[in-house]
Amino acid sequence: MTNGNKPPPIPDPPFSPLAIPAIVGTFAYRFNGYAVTQDKPFYLLGIGQLSIDSSGKITGDHQSSSTALQGQDATVMTGEYTLTGQMTLQSNGGGGAAILFQKKSGQGLDVLGEFFVRLAGNVDQFWMMSSKALAVNSKEGEIIGEAVELASLEAVRLALPKP
């Protein structure tokens, strides 16, 4: 206690209450994690770009690489994906996202990923980590089954060139 019986002032939060419009824009990101396919563990990583509009709609694309973590037949496999999804954001900077990753080329499956989201202290950077993943047949609109994946992602706002 300071000043006799008065408690110290409560500091302002690191950012004011937030909503999706605060993070509208385009972000570059990198991710890494693990997947299991046919009882074989894989390491995966990639880079990409995503845009968030004022309603929380996500669009973008990424490139990824993966390799088996065991076995002499392990090779580097690559794929390119388009992203579509939705993000929610709470006033404390936490939230969630659901993103459909549709394969454009290379190896891999279409995956519907669900993520926990956390702003990194400001509206120019955020983190995501897997909370669920489903393998999907996008052409048929069917869920194939669980995709055993665990990934983390860090995104930073792209600075637009000045005119």
Buried (B, 14 or more C-beta within 10 A) or exposed (E): EEEEEEEEEEEEEEBEEBEBEBBEBBBBBBBBBBBBBEEEEBBBBBEBBBBBEEEBEBBBBBBBBBEBEEEEEBEEBEBBBBBBBBBEBBEEBBBBBBBBBBBEEBEBBBBBBBBBBBBBEBBBBBBBBBBEBBBBEBEEEEEEEEBBBBBBBBBEBEEEEEE
